[in-house]
Amino acid sequence: MRISDYEWNRLQVLKAIRRSEPVARTDLVKMTGLAGGTITQLTADFVRRGVIMEEKAAPGAPGRPG
């Protein structure tokens, strides 16, 4: 049985999160090679379904939040 590219991408993101949790979306881009928009779409779906939880970055870091 062959899985779709979408399911493959979901699996890659979940594996990366499991290996390196907690992990930022920007790090997921580097770890998986997927586009930032793809990571945002997949993680938003995971959060909505309750598969992962999102935490806000600690305040006080200079620059734009990740």
C-alpha positions, 0 to 999 in steps of 0.5 A: 500500500502506498501513502499519499504525499500529504500523508507522507508529509504528515508522518515526517512532521510527526516524527520530527516533533517526536524526536526533538520536542519541543521544537519550533516550526522554523526548526521543523522546516530545516529538519523535514525539508518541507516549505514553511507554509506546509509546516504551518498548515500541518501543525495547525491541523495537528493542534486543531485535532489535539494531536500536538499542543502549541506553546508560545515562545518566552517573552523577552527575545529580541526581534520578531516572534517565531 
